[in-house]
Amino acid sequence: MLPGPTLIIACPKCLYAGNDGFRDGNSPWTPYAERNGSSVENLERLLDVLDKTKGANRLMSAEIRRQLCRFDDTNRWLEAAGLESATYQEESEKEGILDVARVIRELVERGESALSQVYLGHE
């Protein structure tokens, strides 16, 4: 058992379902750039409809960009996203979002587009 609660980056159902095989360990990661056109198109549409006033959705926008291998765009988005000033229900939500943003930045630095598990609440 891993320490602390966990969050799998990329939680909306359409994004989540598209990565089931990789997450379950049944298939290797296939970057979205190598998937069929509808997969990329669906992510593009999701980017358009997310309510970006909420911190979690701002973060999800960055994560989608990362999974699409748009690393420069991901970094620009994280810088411009204003995660510090976004709307949060609780301070702990804000802290979790900022922790995940840090992990996304680290993954971008390494040029990784695959799903990554983030561990929150380390003790």
C-alpha positions, 0 to 999 in steps of 0.5 A, a space after each residue: 500500500 502506498 503512503 497517503 491518499 493518491 490522485 491519478 492525474 487526468 480524472 475526467 471520464 473521457 480522459 480516464 477511460 482512454 487510458 484504462 489499458 495503460 493504467 491497468 498495466 495491460 498495454 504500453 503508453 501510447 502518446 496521444 500524437 500516435 492515437 487515432 484522430 478522435 482521441 486528440 479531437 476529444 481532448 481539444 474539445 474538452 480543453 474548450 469546454 472546461 470552466 477555467 475559473 476553478 483551480 482543478 480545471 485549470 490544472 486539468 487543462 495543463 495536464 491535457 496539454 502535457 498528455 498531448 506532448 505540448 510541453 512548451 504550451 503546458 509550461 506557458 499555461 501553468 504560468 498563466 493559469 493563476 492557480 494561486 488565485 483560482 477558486 477553491 472550496 478549501 485551503 487543502 484543495 489549493 495545496 493539493 492543486 499546487 502540489 500536482 502542478 509542481 509534478 506536472 512541471 517536473 514531468 514536462 521537464 523530463 518530456 514525459 506525456 504518460 500518465 503519472 500517479 501523484 502521491 499527496 499527503 506524505 507524512 
